[in-house]
Amino acid sequence: MNDLNELKHAERFAEIATLHRNALAWKPQNRIPLGIHVVNPEYASGLDYNDWLNPAPFFELQKKC
């Protein structure tokens, strides 16, 4: 798992912000810049979003669905 401090880069944040603004303005881009995840609380009980860097619990949830 990555250290959260390794992910805190002002340049990366600026790049992500630009991607999001362009996506919301419907500007063409060469990748998907924005994702929205909606969870039904009935099937996601016990899922801890504080552990978002660990893909295992999210993968297990998808296997149940």
PQR file of N, CA, C, O and H, with PARSE charges and radii, in Angstrom:
ATOM      1  N   MET A   1       0.844  -1.182   0.000 -0.4000 1.5000
ATOM      2  CA  MET A   1       0.000   0.000   0.000 -0.0000 2.0000
ATOM      3  C   MET A   1       0.887   1.242   0.000  0.5500 1.7000
ATOM      4  O   MET A   1       1.921   1.274   0.667 -0.5500 1.4000
ATOM      5  N   ASN A   2       0.486   2.245  -0.737 -0.4000 1.5000
ATOM      6  CA  ASN A   2       1.245   3.497  -0.808 -0.0000 2.0000
ATOM      7  C   ASN A   2       1.065   4.321   0.454  0.5500 1.7000
ATOM      8  O   ASN A   2       0.014   4.290   1.095 -0.5500 1.4000
ATOM      9  H   ASN A   2      -0.354   2.219  -1.280  0.4000 1.0000
ATOM     10  N   ASP A   3       2.103   5.050   0.795 -0.4000 1.5000
ATOM     11  CA  ASP A   3       2.023   6.024   1.864 -0.0000 2.0000
ATOM     12  C   ASP A   3       1.232   7.215   1.331  0.5500 1.7000
ATOM     13  O   ASP A   3       1.521   7.701   0.238 -0.5500 1.4000
ATOM     14  H   ASP A   3       2.956   5.075   0.274  0.4000 1.0000
ATOM     15  N   LEU A   4       0.239   7.693   2.084 -0.4000 1.5000
ATOM     16  CA  LEU A   4      -0.590   8.807   1.608 -0.0000 2.0000
ATOM     17  C   LEU A   4       0.245  10.041   1.301  0.5500 1.7000
ATOM     18  O   LEU A   4      -0.115  10.813   0.413 -0.5500 1.4000
ATOM     19  H   LEU A   4       0.005   7.298   2.972  0.4000 1.0000
ATOM     20  N   ASN A   5       1.344  10.248   2.007 -0.4000 1.5000
ATOM     21  CA  ASN A   5       2.181  11.415   1.749 -0.0000 2.0000
ATOM     22  C   ASN A   5       2.782  11.376   0.348  0.5500 1.7000
ATOM     23  O   ASN A   5       3.060  12.423  -0.237 -0.5500 1.4000
ATOM     24  H   ASN A   5       1.636   9.620   2.729  0.4000 1.0000
ATOM     25  N   GLU A   6       2.986  10.173  -0.195 -0.4000 1.5000
ATOM     26  CA  GLU A   6       3.522  10.050  -1.545 -0.0000 2.0000
ATOM     27  C   GLU A   6       2.529  10.541  -2.590  0.5500 1.7000
ATOM     28  O   GLU A   6       2.919  10.864  -3.712 -0.5500 1.4000
ATOM     29  H   GLU A   6       2.760   9.322   0.280  0.4000 1.0000
ATOM     30  N   LEU A   7       1.255  10.599  -2.234 -0.4000 1.5000
ATOM     31  CA  LEU A   7       0.221  10.996  -3.184 -0.0000 2.0000
ATOM     32  C   LEU A   7      -0.062  12.499  -3.168  0.5500 1.7000
ATOM     33  O   LEU A   7      -0.838  12.989  -3.988 -0.5500 1.4000
ATOM     34  H   LEU A   7       0.938  10.337  -1.322  0.4000 1.0000
ATOM     35  N   LYS A   8       0.550  13.224  -2.258 -0.4000 1.5000
ATOM     36  CA  LYS A   8       0.268  14.652  -2.109 -0.0000 2.0000
ATOM     37  C   LYS A   8       1.257  15.467  -2.940  0.5500 1.7000
ATOM     38  O   LYS A   8       2.298  15.889  -2.437 -0.5500 1.4000
ATOM     39  H   LYS A   8       1.181  12.826  -1.591  0.4000 1.0000
ATOM     40  N   HIS A   9       0.932  15.683  -4.195 -0.4000 1.5000
ATOM     41  CA  HIS A   9       1.788  16.459  -5.086 -0.0000 2.0000
ATOM     42  C   HIS A   9       0.942  17.548  -5.736  0.5500 1.7000
ATOM     43  O   HIS A   9      -0.042  17.252  -6.414 -0.5500 1.4000
ATOM     44  H   HIS A   9       0.086  15.340  -4.603  0.4000 1.0000
ATOM     45  N   ALA A  10       1.319  18.793  -5.534 -0.4000 1.5000
ATOM     46  CA  ALA A  10       0.544  19.915  -6.054 -0.0000 2.0000
ATOM     47  C   ALA A  10       0.357  19.827  -7.565  0.5500 1.7000
ATOM     48  O   ALA A  10      -0.712  20.157  -8.078 -0.5500 1.4000
ATOM     49  H   ALA A  10       2.118  19.033  -4.984  0.4000 1.0000
ATOM     50  N   GLU A  11       1.390  19.383  -8.279 -0.4000 1.5000
ATOM     51  CA  GLU A  11       1.282  19.286  -9.740 -0.0000 2.0000
ATOM     52  C   GLU A  11       0.236  18.259 -10.140  0.5500 1.7000
ATOM     53  O   GLU A  11      -0.532  18.478 -11.077 -0.5500 1.4000
ATOM     54  H   GLU A  11       2.259  19.115  -7.862  0.4000 1.0000
ATOM     55  N   ARG A  12       0.208  17.146  -9.433 -0.4000 1.5000
ATOM     56  CA  ARG A  12      -0.776  16.094  -9.736 -0.0000 2.0000
ATOM     57  C   ARG A  12      -2.177  16.589  -9.424  0.5500 1.7000
ATOM     58  O   ARG A  12      -3.105  16.340 -10.194 -0.5500 1.4000
ATOM     59  H   ARG A  12       0.832  16.968  -8.672  0.4000 1.0000
ATOM     60  N   PHE A  13      -2.346  17.287  -8.301 -0.4000 1.5000
ATOM     61  CA  PHE A  13      -3.656  17.835  -7.956 -0.0000 2.0000
ATOM     62  C   PHE A  13      -4.138  18.804  -9.029  0.5500 1.7000
ATOM     63  O   PHE A  13      -5.314  18.796  -9.394 -0.5500 1.4000
ATOM     64  H   PHE A  13      -1.592  17.489  -7.676  0.4000 1.0000
ATOM     65  N   ALA A  14      -3.234  19.638  -9.532 -0.4000 1.5000
ATOM     66  CA  ALA A  14      -3.600  20.597 -10.578 -0.0000 2.0000
ATOM     67  C   ALA A  14      -4.001  19.861 -11.848  0.5500 1.7000
ATOM     68  O   ALA A  14      -4.961  20.250 -12.513 -0.5500 1.4000
ATOM     69  H   ALA A  14      -2.279  19.645  -9.236  0.4000 1.0000
ATOM     70  N   GLU A  15      -3.275  18.801 -12.189 -0.4000 1.5000
ATOM     71  CA  GLU A  15      -3.613  18.017 -13.381 -0.0000 2.0000
ATOM     72  C   GLU A  15      -4.988  17.375 -13.238  0.5500 1.7000
ATOM     73  O   GLU A  15      -5.782  17.386 -14.178 -0.5500 1.4000
ATOM     74  H   GLU A  15      -2.495  18.485 -11.648  0.4000 1.0000
ATOM     75  N   ILE A  16      -5.267  16.818 -12.067 -0.4000 1.5000
ATOM     76  CA  ILE A  16      -6.570  16.196 -11.833 -0.0000 2.0000
ATOM     77  C   ILE A  16      -7.682  17.233 -11.887  0.5500 1.7000
ATOM     78  O   ILE A  16      -8.743  16.973 -12.455 -0.5500 1.4000
ATOM     79  H   ILE A  16      -4.622  16.810 -11.303  0.4000 1.0000
ATOM     80  N   ALA A  17      -7.454  18.405 -11.303 -0.4000 1.5000
ATOM     81  CA  ALA A  17      -8.461  19.466 -11.339 -0.0000 2.0000
ATOM     82  C   ALA A  17      -8.767  19.874 -12.774  0.5500 1.7000
ATOM     83  O   ALA A  17      -9.926  20.095 -13.122 -0.5500 1.4000
ATOM     84  H   ALA A  17      -6.592  18.616 -10.841  0.4000 1.0000
ATOM     85  N   THR A  18      -7.747  19.974 -13.601 -0.4000 1.5000
ATOM     86  CA  THR A  18      -7.947  20.318 -15.011 -0.0000 2.0000
ATOM     87  C   THR A  18      -8.742  19.233 -15.722  0.5500 1.7000
ATOM     88  O   THR A  18      -9.652  19.535 -16.495 -0.5500 1.4000
ATOM     89  H   THR A  18      -6.805  19.794 -13.318  0.4000 1.0000
ATOM     90  N   LEU A  19      -8.408  17.979 -15.468 -0.4000 1.5000
ATOM     91  CA  LEU A  19      -9.156  16.874 -16.076 -0.0000 2.0000
ATOM     92  C   LEU A  19     -10.628  16.922 -15.678  0.5500 1.7000
ATOM     93  O   LEU A  19     -11.507  16.715 -16.515 -0.5500 1.4000
ATOM     94  H   LEU A  19      -7.669  17.734 -14.841  0.4000 1.0000
ATOM     95  N   HIS A  20     -10.893  17.192 -14.416 -0.4000 1.5000
ATOM     96  CA  HIS A  20     -12.282  17.259 -13.953 -0.0000 2.0000
ATOM     97  C   HIS A  20     -13.025  18.436 -14.586  0.5500 1.7000
ATOM     98  O   HIS A  20     -14.163  18.288 -15.031 -0.5500 1.4000
ATOM     99  H   HIS A  20     -10.179  17.360 -13.737  0.4000 1.0000
ATOM    100  N   ARG A  21     -12.378  19.610 -14.625 -0.4000 1.5000
ATOM    101  CA  ARG A  21     -13.030  20.771 -15.260 -0.0000 2.0000
ATOM    102  C   ARG A  21     -13.328  20.489 -16.726  0.5500 1.7000
ATOM    103  O   ARG A  21     -14.411  20.816 -17.213 -0.5500 1.4000
ATOM    104  H   ARG A  21     -11.454  19.730 -14.263  0.4000 1.0000
ATOM    105  N   ASN A  22     -12.380  19.888 -17.429 -0.4000 1.5000
ATOM    106  CA  ASN A  22     -12.596  19.569 -18.845 -0.0000 2.0000
ATOM    107  C   ASN A  22     -13.718  18.552 -19.021  0.5500 1.7000
ATOM    108  O   ASN A  22     -14.517  18.662 -19.950 -0.5500 1.4000
ATOM    109  H   ASN A  22     -11.501  19.622 -17.034  0.4000 1.0000
ATOM    110  N   ALA A  23     -13.780  17.565 -18.135 -0.4000 1.5000
ATOM    111  CA  ALA A  23     -14.843  16.562 -18.221 -0.0000 2.0000
ATOM    112  C   ALA A  23     -16.205  17.206 -18.021  0.5500 1.7000
ATOM    113  O   ALA A  23     -17.144  16.920 -18.763 -0.5500 1.4000
ATOM    114  H   ALA A  23     -13.130  17.475 -17.380  0.4000 1.0000
ATOM    115  N   LEU A  24     -16.316  18.070 -17.025 -0.4000 1.5000
ATOM    116  CA  LEU A  24     -17.598  18.719 -16.756 -0.0000 2.0000
ATOM    117  C   LEU A  24     -17.974  19.722 -17.834  0.5500 1.7000
ATOM    118  O   LEU A  24     -19.147  20.068 -17.972 -0.5500 1.4000
ATOM    119  H   LEU A  24     -15.553  18.302 -16.422  0.4000 1.0000
ATOM    120  N   ALA A  25     -16.997  20.195 -18.601 -0.4000 1.5000
ATOM    121  CA  ALA A  25     -17.254  21.105 -19.720 -0.0000 2.0000
ATOM    122  C   ALA A  25     -17.403  20.325 -21.036  0.5500 1.7000
ATOM    123  O   ALA A  25     -17.513  20.932 -22.101 -0.5500 1.4000
ATOM    124  H   ALA A  25     -16.044  19.914 -18.489  0.4000 1.0000
ATOM    125  N   TRP A  26     -17.407  18.984 -20.970 -0.4000 1.5000
ATOM    126  CA  TRP A  26     -17.561  18.104 -22.128 -0.0000 2.0000
ATOM    127  C   TRP A  26     -16.450  18.287 -23.156  0.5500 1.7000
ATOM    128  O   TRP A  26     -16.678  18.129 -24.355 -0.5500 1.4000
ATOM    129  H   TRP A  26     -17.318  18.491 -20.105  0.4000 1.0000
ATOM    130  N   LYS A  27     -15.259  18.617 -22.693 -0.4000 1.5000
ATOM    131  CA  LYS A  27     -14.123  18.746 -23.607 -0.0000 2.0000
ATOM    132  C   LYS A  27     -13.519  17.365 -23.855  0.5500 1.7000
ATOM    133  O   LYS A  27     -13.319  16.601 -22.911 -0.5500 1.4000
ATOM    134  H   LYS A  27     -15.074  18.745 -21.719  0.4000 1.0000
ATOM    135  N   PRO A  28     -13.226  17.037 -25.115 -0.5600 1.5000
ATOM    136  CA  PRO A  28     -12.641  15.719 -25.406  0.2800 2.0000
ATOM    137  C   PRO A  28     -11.277  15.556 -24.724  0.5500 1.7000
ATOM    138  O   PRO A  28     -10.481  16.492 -24.654 -0.5500 1.4000
ATOM    139  N   GLN A  29     -11.036  14.348 -24.228 -0.4000 1.5000
ATOM    140  CA  GLN A  29      -9.771  14.019 -23.587 -0.0000 2.0000
ATOM    141  C   GLN A  29      -9.389  12.600 -23.997  0.5500 1.7000
ATOM    142  O   GLN A  29     -10.224  11.860 -24.517 -0.5500 1.4000
ATOM    143  H   GLN A  29     -11.683  13.588 -24.285  0.4000 1.0000
ATOM    144  N   ASN A  30      -8.165  12.226 -23.774 -0.4000 1.5000
ATOM    145  CA  ASN A  30      -7.724  10.901 -24.191 -0.0000 2.0000
ATOM    146  C   ASN A  30      -7.863   9.855 -23.094  0.5500 1.7000
ATOM    147  O   ASN A  30      -7.310   8.761 -23.209 -0.5500 1.4000
ATOM    148  H   ASN A  30      -7.487  12.827 -23.353  0.4000 1.0000
ATOM    149  N   ARG A  31      -8.592  10.176 -22.036 -0.4000 1.5000
ATOM    150  CA  ARG A  31      -8.825   9.225 -20.950 -0.0000 2.0000
ATOM    151  C   ARG A  31     -10.066   9.624 -20.174  0.5500 1.7000
ATOM    152  O   ARG A  31     -10.598  10.720 -20.346 -0.5500 1.4000
ATOM    153  H   ARG A  31      -9.042  11.065 -21.943  0.4000 1.0000
ATOM    154  N   ILE A  32     -10.513   8.734 -19.332 -0.4000 1.5000
ATOM    155  CA  ILE A  32     -11.667   9.027 -18.485 -0.0000 2.0000
ATOM    156  C   ILE A  32     -11.155   9.762 -17.252  0.5500 1.7000
ATOM    157  O   ILE A  32     -10.435   9.169 -16.449 -0.5500 1.4000
ATOM    158  H   ILE A  32     -10.081   7.843 -19.192  0.4000 1.0000
ATOM    159  N   PRO A  33     -11.506  11.038 -17.077 -0.5600 1.5000
ATOM    160  CA  PRO A  33     -10.928  11.827 -16.002  0.2800 2.0000
ATOM    161  C   PRO A  33     -11.748  11.856 -14.718  0.5500 1.7000
ATOM    162  O   PRO A  33     -11.276  12.360 -13.700 -0.5500 1.4000
ATOM    163  N   LEU A  34     -12.961  11.327 -14.748 -0.4000 1.5000
ATOM    164  CA  LEU A  34     -13.844  11.524 -13.608 -0.0000 2.0000
ATOM    165  C   LEU A  34     -14.683  10.273 -13.414  0.5500 1.7000
ATOM    166  O   LEU A  34     -15.256   9.751 -14.371 -0.5500 1.4000
ATOM    167  H   LEU A  34     -13.345  10.917 -15.575  0.4000 1.0000
ATOM    168  N   GLY A  35     -14.757   9.799 -12.202 -0.4000 1.5000
ATOM    169  CA  GLY A  35     -15.592   8.648 -11.908 -0.0000 2.0000
ATOM    170  C   GLY A  35     -16.495   8.951 -10.734  0.5500 1.7000
ATOM    171  O   GLY A  35     -16.091   9.620  -9.782 -0.5500 1.4000
ATOM    172  H   GLY A  35     -14.293  10.223 -11.425  0.4000 1.0000
ATOM    173  N   ILE A  36     -17.709   8.463 -10.803 -0.4000 1.5000
ATOM    174  CA  ILE A  36     -18.662   8.646  -9.714 -0.0000 2.0000
ATOM    175  C   ILE A  36     -19.101   7.257  -9.278  0.5500 1.7000
ATOM    176  O   ILE A  36     -19.556   6.455 -10.093 -0.5500 1.4000
ATOM    177  H   ILE A  36     -18.037   7.920 -11.576  0.4000 1.0000
ATOM    178  N   HIS A  37     -18.964   6.983  -8.003 -0.4000 1.5000
ATOM    179  CA  HIS A  37     -19.289   5.671  -7.460 -0.0000 2.0000
ATOM    180  C   HIS A  37     -20.471   5.827  -6.517  0.5500 1.7000
ATOM    181  O   HIS A  37     -20.377   6.518  -5.502 -0.5500 1.4000
ATOM    182  H   HIS A  37     -18.594   7.635  -7.341  0.4000 1.0000
ATOM    183  N   VAL A  38     -21.579   5.186  -6.851 -0.4000 1.5000
ATOM    184  CA  VAL A  38     -22.782   5.233  -6.023 -0.0000 2.0000
ATOM    185  C   VAL A  38     -22.980   3.842  -5.439  0.5500 1.7000
ATOM    186  O   VAL A  38     -22.997   2.849  -6.165 -0.5500 1.4000
ATOM    187  H   VAL A  38     -21.655   4.625  -7.676  0.4000 1.0000
ATOM    188  N   VAL A  39     -23.129   3.781  -4.136 -0.4000 1.5000
ATOM    189  CA  VAL A  39     -23.238   2.493  -3.462 -0.0000 2.0000
ATOM    190  C   VAL A  39     -24.598   2.352  -2.798  0.5500 1.7000
ATOM    191  O   VAL A  39     -25.080   3.258  -2.119 -0.5500 1.4000
ATOM    192  H   VAL A  39     -23.115   4.588  -3.545  0.4000 1.0000
ATOM    193  N   ASN A  40     -25.197   1.199  -3.013 -0.4000 1.5000
ATOM    194  CA  ASN A  40     -26.426   0.854  -2.305 -0.0000 2.0000
ATOM    195  C   ASN A  40     -26.016   0.406  -0.908  0.5500 1.7000
ATOM    196  O   ASN A  40     -25.324  -0.604  -0.771 -0.5500 1.4000
ATOM    197  H   ASN A  40     -24.805   0.463  -3.565  0.4000 1.0000
ATOM    198  N   PRO A  41     -26.424   1.129   0.133 -0.5600 1.5000
ATOM    199  CA  PRO A  41     -25.983   0.783   1.490  0.2800 2.0000
ATOM    200  C   PRO A  41     -26.387  -0.634   1.917  0.5500 1.7000
ATOM    201  O   PRO A  41     -25.760  -1.218   2.801 -0.5500 1.4000
ATOM    202  N   GLU A  42     -27.431  -1.184   1.291 -0.4000 1.5000
ATOM    203  CA  GLU A  42     -27.881  -2.523   1.676 -0.0000 2.0000
ATOM    204  C   GLU A  42     -26.842  -3.587   1.332  0.5500 1.7000
ATOM    205  O   GLU A  42     -26.679  -4.543   2.090 -0.5500 1.4000
ATOM    206  H   GLU A  42     -27.940  -0.709   0.573  0.4000 1.0000
ATOM    207  N   TYR A  43     -26.141  -3.449   0.220 -0.4000 1.5000
ATOM    208  CA  TYR A  43     -25.150  -4.480  -0.128 -0.0000 2.0000
ATOM    209  C   TYR A  43     -23.738  -4.075   0.229  0.5500 1.7000
ATOM    210  O   TYR A  43     -22.821  -4.886   0.107 -0.5500 1.4000
ATOM    211  H   TYR A  43     -26.273  -2.672  -0.396  0.4000 1.0000
ATOM    212  N   ALA A  44     -23.535  -2.843   0.667 -0.4000 1.5000
ATOM    213  CA  ALA A  44     -22.184  -2.386   1.009 -0.0000 2.0000
ATOM    214  C   ALA A  44     -21.972  -2.303   2.512  0.5500 1.7000
ATOM    215  O   ALA A  44     -21.038  -1.645   2.970 -0.5500 1.4000
ATOM    216  H   ALA A  44     -24.280  -2.183   0.767  0.4000 1.0000
ATOM    217  N   SER A  45     -22.820  -2.955   3.277 -0.4000 1.5000
ATOM    218  CA  SER A  45     -22.647  -2.885   4.732 -0.0000 2.0000
ATOM    219  C   SER A  45     -21.306  -3.497   5.119  0.5500 1.7000
ATOM    220  O   SER A  45     -20.914  -4.538   4.592 -0.5500 1.4000
ATOM    221  H   SER A  45     -23.579  -3.490   2.906  0.4000 1.0000
ATOM    222  N   GLY A  46     -20.622  -2.854   6.024 -0.4000 1.5000
ATOM    223  CA  GLY A  46     -19.328  -3.324   6.471 -0.0000 2.0000
ATOM    224  C   GLY A  46     -18.166  -2.839   5.632  0.5500 1.7000
ATOM    225  O   GLY A  46     -17.011  -3.098   5.970 -0.5500 1.4000
ATOM    226  H   GLY A  46     -20.941  -2.008   6.452  0.4000 1.0000
ATOM    227  N   LEU A  47     -18.446  -2.136   4.539 -0.4000 1.5000
ATOM    228  CA  LEU A  47     -17.382  -1.607   3.695 -0.0000 2.0000
ATOM    229  C   LEU A  47     -16.863  -0.310   4.296  0.5500 1.7000
ATOM    230  O   LEU A  47     -17.641   0.597   4.592 -0.5500 1.4000
ATOM    231  H   LEU A  47     -19.384  -1.925   4.264  0.4000 1.0000
ATOM    232  N   ASP A  48     -15.555  -0.221   4.477 -0.4000 1.5000
ATOM    233  CA  ASP A  48     -14.947   0.945   5.108 -0.0000 2.0000
ATOM    234  C   ASP A  48     -14.239   1.785   4.049  0.5500 1.7000
ATOM    235  O   ASP A  48     -13.201   1.382   3.524 -0.5500 1.4000
ATOM    236  H   ASP A  48     -14.923  -0.958   4.237  0.4000 1.0000
ATOM    237  N   TYR A  49     -14.797   2.942   3.740 -0.4000 1.5000
ATOM    238  CA  TYR A  49     -14.208   3.802   2.710 -0.0000 2.0000
ATOM    239  C   TYR A  49     -12.938   4.493   3.187  0.5500 1.7000
ATOM    240  O   TYR A  49     -12.259   5.131   2.383 -0.5500 1.4000
ATOM    241  H   TYR A  49     -15.640   3.269   4.166  0.4000 1.0000
ATOM    242  N   ASN A  50     -12.598   4.390   4.458 -0.4000 1.5000
ATOM    243  CA  ASN A  50     -11.317   4.926   4.921 -0.0000 2.0000
ATOM    244  C   ASN A  50     -10.159   4.083   4.403  0.5500 1.7000
ATOM    245  O   ASN A  50      -9.009   4.522   4.420 -0.5500 1.4000
ATOM    246  H   ASN A  50     -13.149   3.872   5.111  0.4000 1.0000
ATOM    247  N   ASP A  51     -10.462   2.878   3.944 -0.4000 1.5000
ATOM    248  CA  ASP A  51      -9.443   1.967   3.438 -0.0000 2.0000
ATOM    249  C   ASP A  51      -9.436   1.993   1.904  0.5500 1.7000
ATOM    250  O   ASP A  51      -9.262   0.955   1.266 -0.5500 1.4000
ATOM    251  H   ASP A  51     -11.396   2.521   3.930  0.4000 1.0000
ATOM    252  N   TRP A  52      -9.624   3.162   1.325 -0.4000 1.5000
ATOM    253  CA  TRP A  52      -9.817   3.272  -0.128 -0.0000 2.0000
ATOM    254  C   TRP A  52      -8.597   2.889  -0.950  0.5500 1.7000
ATOM    255  O   TRP A  52      -8.735   2.595  -2.137 -0.5500 1.4000
ATOM    256  H   TRP A  52      -9.765   4.006   1.843  0.4000 1.0000
ATOM    257  N   LEU A  53      -7.412   2.881  -0.364 -0.4000 1.5000
ATOM    258  CA  LEU A  53      -6.221   2.487  -1.110 -0.0000 2.0000
ATOM    259  C   LEU A  53      -6.022   0.969  -1.157  0.5500 1.7000
ATOM    260  O   LEU A  53      -5.147   0.476  -1.869 -0.5500 1.4000
ATOM    261  H   LEU A  53      -7.299   3.120   0.601  0.4000 1.0000
ATOM    262  N   ASN A  54      -6.822   0.244  -0.411 -0.4000 1.5000
ATOM    263  CA  ASN A  54      -6.727  -1.211  -0.391 -0.0000 2.0000
ATOM    264  C   ASN A  54      -7.843  -1.772  -1.275  0.5500 1.7000
ATOM    265  O   ASN A  54      -9.007  -1.705  -0.882 -0.5500 1.4000
ATOM    266  H   ASN A  54      -7.533   0.644   0.167  0.4000 1.0000
ATOM    267  N   PRO A  55      -7.537  -2.321  -2.450 -0.5600 1.5000
ATOM    268  CA  PRO A  55      -8.579  -2.771  -3.359  0.2800 2.0000
ATOM    269  C   PRO A  55      -9.274  -4.061  -2.931  0.5500 1.7000
ATOM    270  O   PRO A  55     -10.353  -4.366  -3.440 -0.5500 1.4000
ATOM    271  N   ALA A  56      -8.689  -4.824  -2.011 -0.4000 1.5000
ATOM    272  CA  ALA A  56      -9.233  -6.143  -1.662 -0.0000 2.0000
ATOM    273  C   ALA A  56     -10.688  -6.105  -1.186  0.5500 1.7000
ATOM    274  O   ALA A  56     -11.498  -6.877  -1.698 -0.5500 1.4000
ATOM    275  H   ALA A  56      -7.813  -4.576  -1.598  0.4000 1.0000
ATOM    276  N   PRO A  57     -11.062  -5.235  -0.223 -0.5600 1.5000
ATOM    277  CA  PRO A  57     -12.464  -5.266   0.221  0.2800 2.0000
ATOM    278  C   PRO A  57     -13.443  -4.846  -0.881  0.5500 1.7000
ATOM    279  O   PRO A  57     -14.570  -5.339  -0.924 -0.5500 1.4000
ATOM    280  N   PHE A  58     -13.032  -3.956  -1.752 -0.4000 1.5000
ATOM    281  CA  PHE A  58     -13.902  -3.518  -2.838 -0.0000 2.0000
ATOM    282  C   PHE A  58     -14.065  -4.634  -3.871  0.5500 1.7000
ATOM    283  O   PHE A  58     -15.145  -4.817  -4.433 -0.5500 1.4000
ATOM    284  H   PHE A  58     -12.116  -3.555  -1.717  0.4000 1.0000
ATOM    285  N   PHE A  59     -12.990  -5.371  -4.114 -0.4000 1.5000
ATOM    286  CA  PHE A  59     -13.041  -6.512  -5.013 -0.0000 2.0000
ATOM    287  C   PHE A  59     -13.967  -7.592  -4.448  0.5500 1.7000
ATOM    288  O   PHE A  59     -14.776  -8.169  -5.176 -0.5500 1.4000
ATOM    289  H   PHE A  59     -12.113  -5.222  -3.657  0.4000 1.0000
ATOM    290  N   GLU A  60     -13.843  -7.855  -3.163 -0.4000 1.5000
ATOM    291  CA  GLU A  60     -14.707  -8.855  -2.526 -0.0000 2.0000
ATOM    292  C   GLU A  60     -16.174  -8.440  -2.628  0.5500 1.7000
ATOM    293  O   GLU A  60     -17.040  -9.283  -2.861 -0.5500 1.4000
ATOM    294  H   GLU A  60     -13.186  -7.386  -2.572  0.4000 1.0000
ATOM    295  N   LEU A  61     -16.456  -7.158  -2.457 -0.4000 1.5000
ATOM    296  CA  LEU A  61     -17.825  -6.664  -2.594 -0.0000 2.0000
ATOM    297  C   LEU A  61     -18.347  -6.922  -4.000  0.5500 1.7000
ATOM    298  O   LEU A  61     -19.481  -7.373  -4.163 -0.5500 1.4000
ATOM    299  H   LEU A  61     -15.752  -6.473  -2.268  0.4000 1.0000
ATOM    300  N   GLN A  62     -17.541  -6.646  -5.013 -0.4000 1.5000
ATOM    301  CA  GLN A  62     -17.963  -6.845  -6.395 -0.0000 2.0000
ATOM    302  C   GLN A  62     -18.194  -8.326  -6.688  0.5500 1.7000
ATOM    303  O   GLN A  62     -19.073  -8.664  -7.481 -0.5500 1.4000
ATOM    304  H   GLN A  62     -16.619  -6.280  -4.880  0.4000 1.0000
ATOM    305  N   LYS A  63     -17.430  -9.201  -6.070 -0.4000 1.5000
ATOM    306  CA  LYS A  63     -17.614 -10.633  -6.292 -0.0000 2.0000
ATOM    307  C   LYS A  63     -18.952 -11.106  -5.736  0.5500 1.7000
ATOM    308  O   LYS A  63     -19.531 -12.062  -6.251 -0.5500 1.4000
ATOM    309  H   LYS A  63     -16.716  -8.926  -5.426  0.4000 1.0000
ATOM    310  N   LYS A  64     -19.455 -10.439  -4.678 -0.4000 1.5000
ATOM    311  CA  LYS A  64     -20.730 -10.821  -4.076 -0.0000 2.0000
ATOM    312  C   LYS A  64     -21.912 -10.388  -4.918  0.5500 1.7000
ATOM    313  O   LYS A  64     -22.970 -11.014  -4.869 -0.5500 1.4000
ATOM    314  H   LYS A  64     -18.985  -9.662  -4.259  0.4000 1.0000
ATOM    315  N   CYS A  65     -21.749  -9.327  -5.690 -0.4000 1.5000
ATOM    316  CA  CYS A  65     -22.872  -8.745  -6.435 -0.0000 2.0000
ATOM    317  C   CYS A  65     -23.239  -9.553  -7.657  0.5500 1.7000
ATOM    318  O   CYS A  65     -24.164  -9.188  -8.383 -0.5500 1.4000
ATOM    319  H   CYS A  65     -20.889  -8.817  -5.730  0.4000 1.0000
TER
END
